Amino acid sequence: MQYLDLIVATQSSAAPPVVAVLVAHDPDFWFDDVLAGLAAQDYPQLAVLCIDTGERDLTEEIQAVLPSAAIVRDSSVVGYGAA
């Protein structure tokens, strides 16, 4: 499973691995600030999983700021709980 691989890949130091999960559904002006905030984190075992459920494809926008983020694009998902 690719998400498990994401977590295992972060297990190279003494700090426990952490995965930040970002669910976005056609975000507004605040999205750039959220991406910048995640990119600014200095936790050594941080992985980012972005789940894009909107109509607008955010892949390029996310990759530009968080190139190592795992991105799942599924516009059929409605709501954060389902993501």
C-alpha positions as CSV (number, residue, x, y, z in Angstrom):
1,M,0.0,0.0,0.0
2,Q,1.5,3.4,-1.0
3,Y,0.5,5.2,2.2
4,L,2.3,2.6,4.3
5,D,5.4,3.1,2.1
6,L,5.1,6.8,2.8
7,I,5.2,6.2,6.5
8,V,8.0,3.6,6.4
9,A,10.1,5.9,4.2
10,T,10.2,8.4,7.0
11,Q,11.5,6.0,9.7
12,S,15.2,6.8,9.4
13,S,15.8,8.7,12.6
14,A,14.9,8.7,16.3
15,A,11.9,10.9,15.9
16,P,8.6,9.1,15.3
17,P,7.1,9.4,11.9
18,V,4.3,11.8,11.4
19,V,2.0,12.1,8.4
20,A,0.2,15.4,7.9
21,V,-3.1,14.7,6.0
22,L,-4.5,17.6,4.0
23,V,-7.9,17.2,2.5
24,A,-8.7,19.9,-0.1
25,H,-12.0,20.5,-1.9
26,D,-11.6,23.4,-4.3
27,P,-9.7,25.5,-1.7
28,D,-9.7,29.3,-1.7
29,F,-7.1,32.0,-1.1
30,W,-5.9,30.3,2.1
31,F,-4.5,27.2,0.4
32,D,-1.2,28.8,-0.5
33,D,-0.6,29.7,3.1
34,V,-1.4,26.1,4.2
35,L,1.0,24.7,1.7
36,A,3.7,27.2,2.7
37,G,3.1,26.3,6.4
38,L,3.6,22.6,5.7
39,A,6.7,23.3,3.6
40,A,8.2,25.3,6.4
41,Q,8.0,22.5,8.9
42,D,11.4,21.2,10.1
43,Y,10.3,18.0,11.8
44,P,12.7,15.3,10.5
45,Q,10.1,12.6,10.0
46,L,7.2,14.5,8.4
47,A,5.5,13.2,5.4
48,V,2.6,14.9,3.7
49,L,-0.4,13.2,2.2
50,C,-2.7,15.5,0.2
51,I,-6.2,14.3,-0.8
52,D,-7.7,16.4,-3.5
53,T,-11.5,15.9,-3.8
54,G,-12.4,19.0,-5.8
55,E,-13.3,19.6,-9.4
56,R,-10.1,21.7,-9.9
57,D,-6.9,19.5,-10.1
58,L,-4.4,20.8,-7.4
59,T,-1.6,18.4,-8.3
60,E,0.7,21.0,-9.9
61,E,0.0,23.6,-7.2
62,I,0.9,21.1,-4.5
63,Q,3.9,19.7,-6.2
64,A,5.4,23.2,-6.7
65,V,5.5,23.7,-3.0
66,L,5.7,20.2,-1.6
67,P,7.5,18.1,-4.2
68,S,7.7,15.0,-2.0
69,A,4.0,15.0,-1.0
70,A,1.9,12.0,-1.9
71,I,-1.2,13.2,-3.7
72,V,-4.4,11.3,-4.2
73,R,-6.9,12.9,-6.6
74,D,-10.4,11.7,-6.4
75,S,-13.2,14.1,-7.4
76,S,-15.8,11.5,-6.7
77,V,-15.3,11.8,-2.9
78,V,-17.7,14.1,-1.2
79,G,-16.7,15.4,2.3
80,Y,-13.7,15.2,4.5
81,G,-14.9,12.0,6.3
82,A,-15.1,10.0,3.1
83,A,-11.6,11.2,2.1
